[in-house]
Amino acid sequence: MRLVAAVLLLTIAAWLPATAQEAEAAVKVPGLNAKVTEKNVLKILDKYDKDGAYILRKQKQAGDNILTWFSSGRIYKNIDTTVHEETHGFSHFYAKNKWNGYAYFVGNKKSVQVSLTNVYPTKKMAASIPKRLRTYRYNAYVAKPAPNLSANVQGAYGLLNELMAYRAGMNNSVSMYAYYAAQDAGWDVWQQYISNCENGRMAYAEFKYYIAHYLYYAKKHYPKIYRGIINNKQFCKAYVKIESSYRKLIKTYENDLKKLKRRMEKKGYRVEVTDSRIMLYTSDGYGRGTMRNTSEYKKILNELKKRKYKSIPL
């Protein structure tokens, strides 16, 4: 399941001239308005997101139509969703234990094979999550999940599968910065980039917290289930690799956001970055921007610093 962050849309165009190096790179791959075809999608991914290219090719081999997720007619608007969803498919199709396991994709063409131990439904812990931490994805993945949603019926294993897929989508979003720069992208495209990265950043905090709280709740109410999960070395290995990679991607995004701000300001625009939004203004004060959830993001990360979560051996 892919949830999209809220975006404020107004109407301006802000095109940036590419450097000679960026322009040279741009001609080697399809442009922003290129037709949505498998060839064009894979050309972009081959250059900028090798993990995404790997996943989509593996899923093509498995029989998936990788264009299913491109509903907008623009590659850049749906490419991160496509990588996210096909990573879910990869984890199921390439699992050695297809009926009770996952092949968690961790990047660089590598995956960790994990067999599932006993779990309890994730929604059983819903009431124990404080109201102040019931954020964007609380209802969809914890309190009111769709029937047979893996994040519910497969407990911590399903929650990690979501963290894995969001990590893959975030990797794509972060990787596409160089593509947008090379393509001389306008603010409408950069807004999509920011929205995708903000969405991915929030998902990191939420699913990291859901996994930690799931295990804490299991420790208190389902000790056998808790021991089965934390003693599953392959699960712990997959979690560590996915979480650490995801954390680094967020740091890259935060640094690239500073670069984007400087890039826009060199063209005479004013860029405002706060905890609640990112706005671009023209010289006449007209602007548009993207909402952020920084306060909620920080609130969750601060919660995870508590001793009860620090004691979870992941």
C-alpha positions in Angstrom: 0.0 0.0 0.0 1.3 3.4 -0.9 0.1 6.5 0.9 1.0 9.9 -0.6 1.9 13.0 1.4 -0.3 16.1 1.1 0.8 18.7 -1.4 -0.1 22.4 -1.8 -0.5 23.2 -5.5 -0.6 26.6 -7.0 0.6 27.8 -10.5 4.1 29.0 -11.3 6.9 27.6 -13.5 10.5 27.8 -12.4 12.9 26.3 -14.8 16.6 26.1 -14.0 19.4 26.0 -16.6 21.4 22.8 -16.4 25.2 22.9 -16.2 27.1 21.5 -19.2 27.7 18.3 -17.3 24.1 17.9 -16.4 23.0 18.6 -19.9 25.3 15.9 -21.2 24.0 13.4 -18.8 20.4 14.3 -19.6 20.7 13.4 -23.3 21.6 9.8 -22.4 18.3 9.1 -20.7 14.6 9.8 -21.5 13.4 13.2 -20.6 10.8 14.2 -18.0 8.0 14.1 -20.6 9.1 10.8 -22.2 6.4 8.3 -22.9 5.8 5.7 -20.2 7.3 2.5 -21.6 9.3 -0.3 -20.0 12.3 0.7 -22.0 12.2 4.4 -20.9 11.6 3.5 -17.3 14.5 1.0 -17.2 16.8 3.4 -19.0 16.3 6.0 -16.2 16.7 3.5 -13.5 19.8 1.9 -15.0 21.5 5.3 -14.8 20.2 6.6 -11.5 18.7 3.8 -9.4 20.3 0.5 -10.0 18.4 -1.1 -7.1 15.1 -0.1 -8.7 16.3 -1.4 -12.1 17.2 -4.7 -10.5 13.8 -5.1 -8.8 11.8 -4.2 -11.9 13.8 -6.6 -14.1 13.4 -9.4 -11.6 9.7 -8.7 -11.5 9.4 -8.7 -15.3 11.0 -12.1 -15.3 8.4 -13.2 -12.7 5.6 -12.1 -15.1 4.7 -8.7 -13.6 3.5 -5.8 -15.7 5.8 -3.1 -14.3 3.8 -0.4 -15.9 0.7 -1.1 -13.8 1.6 1.6 -11.3 2.0 4.5 -13.9 -1.4 6.1 -13.7 -0.4 9.7 -14.3 1.3 9.4 -17.7 4.5 10.8 -16.3 7.4 8.6 -15.3 8.6 10.8 -12.5 5.2 10.9 -10.8 4.9 7.2 -10.3 8.4 5.7 -10.4 8.9 5.5 -6.7 5.5 3.9 -6.1 6.4 1.3 -8.8 9.7 0.5 -7.1 7.9 0.3 -3.7 5.2 -2.0 -4.9 7.4 -4.3 -7.0 9.7 -4.7 -4.0 6.8 -6.2 -2.1 6.2 -8.5 -5.1 9.9 -9.5 -5.1 9.9 -10.4 -1.4 7.1 -12.9 -2.0 8.1 -14.3 -5.3 11.8 -15.0 -4.5 11.2 -16.3 -0.9 12.6 -19.8 -0.6 9.8 -20.5 2.0 7.0 -19.1 -0.2 4.2 -20.1 2.1 5.7 -18.8 5.3 8.7 -16.5 4.5 10.1 -13.5 2.8 13.1 -12.5 0.7 13.7 -9.1 2.2 15.5 -6.9 -0.3 18.3 -5.0 1.3 19.9 -3.3 -1.7 22.8 -4.0 -4.0 21.0 -7.0 -5.6 21.0 -8.7 -2.2 18.1 -10.1 -0.1 17.8 -11.9 3.3 15.8 -15.0 3.4 13.6 -15.2 6.5 11.2 -17.8 7.6 8.3 -16.6 9.8 7.8 -17.7 13.4 4.5 -17.4 15.3 2.9 -13.9 15.5 -0.1 -12.1 16.9 -2.2 -9.7 14.7 -0.7 -6.2 14.7 -4.1 -4.6 15.4 -4.1 -6.2 18.9 -1.5 -3.6 20.0 -3.4 -0.7 18.5 -5.0 0.5 21.7 -1.7 0.5 23.5 -0.2 3.2 21.1 -0.6 6.6 22.7 -3.0 9.0 20.9 -0.2 11.5 20.3 1.6 8.9 18.3 -1.3 7.8 16.1 0.1 9.4 13.0 -0.5 9.2 9.3 -0.4 5.4 8.8 -1.8 4.3 12.2 -5.3 3.4 10.9 -4.2 1.8 7.6 -1.5 -0.4 9.1 -2.3 -0.9 12.7 -5.8 0.0 14.0 -8.0 -0.6 10.9 -6.0 -2.7 8.4 -7.5 -4.1 5.2 -8.4 -7.8 5.3 -5.4 -10.0 5.0 -2.9 -7.1 5.1 0.5 -8.6 5.8 1.4 -5.8 8.1 -1.4 -7.1 10.4 -1.7 -10.8 9.9 2.1 -11.4 9.7 2.9 -9.1 12.6 6.5 -7.9 12.9 7.4 -9.7 9.7 4.7 -7.9 7.7 5.7 -4.6 9.3 9.3 -5.1 8.3 8.1 -5.9 4.8 6.6 -2.4 4.7 9.7 -0.8 6.0 11.6 -2.7 3.3 9.3 -1.4 0.5 9.3 2.1 1.8 13.1 2.0 2.0 13.2 0.9 -1.7 10.9 3.8 -2.6 13.0 6.2 -0.6 16.1 5.0 -2.3 14.5 5.7 -5.7 13.3 9.2 -4.6 16.8 10.1 -3.3 18.5 8.7 -6.3 16.3 10.7 -8.7 17.8 14.0 -7.4 20.6 13.7 -9.9 18.1 13.0 -12.7 16.0 16.0 -12.0 19.0 18.2 -11.9 20.3 16.9 -15.2 16.9 17.3 -16.7 16.7 21.0 -15.7 13.5 20.3 -13.7 11.0 22.9 -12.9 9.5 23.5 -9.4 6.6 21.2 -10.2 9.0 18.3 -10.6 11.0 19.3 -7.5 7.8 19.4 -5.5 7.1 15.8 -6.4 10.6 14.9 -5.4 10.2 16.7 -2.0 6.8 15.1 -1.4 8.1 11.6 -2.2 11.1 12.1 0.1 9.0 13.6 2.9 6.6 10.7 2.6 9.5 8.2 2.8 11.0 10.0 5.8 7.8 9.8 7.7 7.3 6.1 6.9 10.7 5.3 8.3 9.8 6.7 11.7 6.4 5.1 11.7 7.4 1.6 10.8 10.5 1.6 12.9 8.2 2.5 15.8 5.5 0.0 14.9 8.1 -2.8 14.8 9.6 -1.7 18.1 6.2 -1.4 19.8 5.1 -4.7 18.4 8.0 -6.4 20.0 7.6 -4.5 23.3 3.9 -5.5 23.4 4.8 -9.1 22.6 7.4 -9.1 25.4 4.7 -8.2 27.9 1.7 -10.2 26.5 3.1 -12.9 24.2 6.5 -13.9 25.5 6.8 -17.0 23.4 6.1 -15.0 20.3 8.6 -12.4 21.4 11.3 -14.9 21.9 10.6 -16.6 18.6 11.0 -13.3 16.7 14.1 -11.9 18.5 15.8 -15.3 18.2 15.2 -15.3 14.5 18.7 -14.3 13.4 17.7 -13.8 9.8 14.9 -11.4 10.8 17.3 -9.4 13.0 19.8 -9.3 10.2 17.3 -8.1 7.6 16.0 -5.4 10.0 19.5 -4.1 10.8 20.4 -3.8 7.1 17.1 -2.2 6.1 16.9 0.2 9.0 20.6 1.4 8.7 20.3 1.9 4.9 17.0 3.8 5.3 18.5 6.1 8.0 21.4 7.0 5.6 19.0 7.7 2.8 17.2 10.2 5.0 20.5 11.9 5.8 21.2 12.1 2.1 17.8 13.7 1.4 18.4 16.3 4.1 21.7 17.3 2.6 20.2 17.3 -1.0 17.4 19.5 0.2 20.0 22.1 1.2 21.6 21.8 -2.2 18.2 22.3 -3.9 17.5 25.4 -1.8 20.8 26.9 -2.9 20.1 26.0 -6.5 16.8 27.7 -6.5 18.1 30.8 -4.7 20.8 31.3 -7.3 18.0 31.8 -9.8 16.4 34.6 -7.7 13.7 32.6 -5.9 13.2 32.6 -2.2 12.9 29.2 -0.6 11.5 28.8 2.9 12.2 25.5 4.7 10.4 25.0 8.0 9.3 22.0 10.0 5.8 22.3 8.6 6.4 23.1 4.9 8.8 23.9 2.1 7.8 26.9 0.0 9.2 28.6 -3.1 8.4 32.3 -3.8 8.8 34.3 -7.0 10.0 37.9 -6.9 6.4 39.2 -6.6 5.8 37.0 -3.5 3.7 34.3 -5.3 4.5 30.8 -4.2 3.7 27.2 -3.7 5.0 24.4 -1.6 4.8 21.0 0.0 3.7 20.2 3.5 6.0 18.4 6.0 5.4 16.3 9.1 8.7 17.1 10.9 7.1 17.6 14.4 5.5 14.1 14.2 8.6 12.6 12.8 10.7 13.9 15.7 8.1 13.0 18.2 8.3 9.3 17.1 12.0 9.2 17.1 12.1 10.7 20.6 9.7 8.0 21.7 12.0 5.4 20.4 14.8 6.7 22.8 12.9 5.4 25.8 14.4 2.5 27.7 11.6 0.1 27.0 12.4 0.2 23.3 16.2 0.5 23.7 16.0 -2.9 25.5 14.7 -4.6 22.4 17.7 -6.5 20.9 17.5 -5.4 17.3 
